[in-house]
Amino acid sequence: MRLGFVLDQEACIGCHACTVGCKQENDVPLGAFRTWVKWIEHGEFPDTRRAAAVLRCNHCEDAPCVTICPTVALHKRPDGIVDLDMDRCIGCASCIQACPYDAIYLDERSGTAAKCHLCAHRIESGLAPACVSVCPEQAIKVVDLDDPEIRRELGERKATVRKPERGTKPQTYYLGADPLALDPLGVDGTRTLSHAEVPDPMPAPGSAEARAVYDVPRPRLWGWRIAAYLTTKAVAAGALLAAALGLGDARALGATSLAALGATLVLLVADLHKPSRFLFLFTKGNPRSWLVRGAYVLVAHGALSLPYLLLAAPPPPLPPLAAIVAILTAVYTAFLFRQARGRELWCEDRLLPLNLTLQAGAAASAIGWHSGRWSYSVLAAHFAVVLVGAVMGPSTAQARRAHALMVKHVAFLPGLLLAAIAIAYPPAVFLSFAFLDYALVRAGQEVPLS
């Protein structure tokens, strides 16, 4: 048995009963939604028409939230339901970045993620989910997608899913839905709503064909701490790489590496909404998540930095191993961002692994510059990759929209100019990292997903 939703938008009247029933059944807090109704409007007065779409978790067959979750709090049940164990969640918000459908929110009361679980507690008792029970038009159904008759009916009625191109294999099917209601880039970006003044979630014009008149805004959960973590991690990687290459005093470089690593860990733990559960990364870790793999890389980084601090002459096997771990420290975030499949600016950026590797090299050169041992070619290569990334458009529509916002961000141009200045004055590269990383993190979350 593989359970999924069928939403008949031809029968739906957009009454929000499903939203209210879900909130009541699952104690969903004010301002958060597990299921919600989006209204769009076509045409110009008086020749207008409206269409509604019920949006929610898709219980994907290949659920990116399950892959990225560092503590297996999110998991897929044998019946196909993607469920969440709040007792294991550390509040890192990585699942929110991984979901292409805006289906997960952060519950500020508990500090954990939360989402639709298809009212599994009701299904296990032989009851229908709350949204199904309260729908006055019976427009919402839970079906067994392994049933051949269900598959045949979905094919005959040309059922659609949201964002099939993301490869998640959604298990929520729509009948008769307006395509623009399911496409977050298919409506006017000004989002002038009929019921309330809502901060613009997409500060760029969308399609002229339709506009959203009722929608739900979503907060940007990763901010300056994540951007600063990228910068301090690059400094830690550069210091260990400089030590491995003999670009300065080994003890000073070991101390710098450990200090930057300490700052990185403080930023990471401070950004968790359940920081007391940080050690779950090691005791309940998901080996598929690059958050967990990255945690082990950072532990190895610290272990290899310590001998440089304590020993006047590190043993011969240490430098090559330290160089490898330094590069991994810098680059693993590229693979983490690739798992964040909802943020296409990050996960579709094929230059990001090279960019982060060059960040480590540029940081090592900037650190080595103080002792007269540095390479302007690495700094020039870093600037060149940033420049190419600025002018080379990504492959998907959402990524292109976010990319345009990134290069227009107030921090991006100073970061680019500082990367150029660093070729002649290497210490400027650290400020370049700070500006560029902030623009990347912020712009990646600006384009709405629902």
Sequence and secondary structure as in RCSB ss.txt:
>XXXX:A:sequence
MRLGFVLDQEACIGCHACTVGCKQENDVPLGAFRTWVKWIEHGEFPDTRRAAAVLRCNHCEDAPCVTICPTVALH
KRPDGIVDLDMDRCIGCASCIQACPYDAIYLDERSGTAAKCHLCAHRIESGLAPACVSVCPEQAIKVVDLDDPEI
RRELGERKATVRKPERGTKPQTYYLGADPLALDPLGVDGTRTLSHAEVPDPMPAPGSAEARAVYDVPRPRLWGWR
IAAYLTTKAVAAGALLAAALGLGDARALGATSLAALGATLVLLVADLHKPSRFLFLFTKGNPRSWLVRGAYVLVA
HGALSLPYLLLAAPPPPLPPLAAIVAILTAVYTAFLFRQARGRELWCEDRLLPLNLTLQAGAAASAIGWHSGRWS
YSVLAAHFAVVLVGAVMGPSTAQARRAHALMVKHVAFLPGLLLAAIAIAYPPAVFLSFAFLDYALVRAGQEVPLS
>XXXX:A:secstr
  EEEEEETTT     HHHHHHHHHHT  TT  SEEEEEEEEEETTEEEEEEEEEE    TT HHHHH TTS EE
E TTS EEE TTT     HHHHH TT  EEEETTTTEEEE  TTHHHHTTT   HHHHH TT  EEEEETT HHH
HHHHHHTT B S GGGS    EEEES  HHHH TTSSBTT   SS     SS S   SSEEEEE         HH
HHHHHHHHHHHHHHHHHHHHT S HHHHHHHHHHHHHHHHHHHHHH SSGGGTTHHHHS  TT HHHHHHHHHHH
HHHHHHHHHH SS  TTHHHHHHHHHHHHHHHHHHHHHH TT HHHHT TTHHHHHHHHHHHHHHHHHGGGT   
HHHHHHHHHHHHHHHHS  SSHHHHHHHHHHHHSTTHHHHHHHHHHTTTSTTHHHHHHHHHHHHHHHHTTTS   
